[in-house]
């Protein structure tokens, strides 16, 4: 009888120890699962666009190293606040930060892509969404150069005004056209939207007029480049005027 009681007590003690170990293990695992194990950064629209890289985003996330993320509990990390911190970088169009099942912090960032560059006192890039971006010391990209009094006053986005929309549509057309994106080096735009175009190869200055009807004007200019100049000589003319309807005036 005594042996039976002793055996039962031993079993109870062993069961209690097993339960305690399971509880401790579960608690430790739960604590580990809630800890940020790593930061995984994915950047969209980065091909040939190196104004911002993974290290730049990491520096913004950690406030230049002042905030520890890896090893911290997700309960103590404000993901929305971290997103807002990163979005202060104007080259970043959008960002999403969340955690995965492995305890990693996943960062998905989309970059703005510059496609034109303003020179002068308001030197800046213009992104594909019309946003004005600061000139970067880190990286430079080939883009059509813009100058002139039109850019003496700029806001946050080229699309904020009707005149800006007109310029943007023309710039977007040039950017997407293989021939014109390679041919046009610079555009000078005055306060009345009159445009002078400086080509990459030929020496003729093109008096383009305003952006109104720009597609028809570019068709006329292409005729000049492909049909007139090969016959007359590439350096025969110094100026080409496209202001007049259905006419090409060359001097």
Secondary structure, 3 states (H helix, E strand, C coil): CHHHHHHHHHHHHHHHHHHHHHHHHHHHHHHHHCECCEEEEEEECCCCCCCCCHHHHHHHHCCCCCCCCCCCEHHHCCHHHHHHHHCCCCCEEEEEEEECCCCEEEEEEEECCEEEEECCCCCEEEECCCEEECCCCCCCCCCEEEECHHHHCCCCEHHHCHHHHHHHHHHHHHHHCHHHHHHEEEEEECCCCCEEEEECCCCCEEEEECCCCHHHHHHHHHHHHHHHHHHHCCCCCCEEECCCCCCCEEC
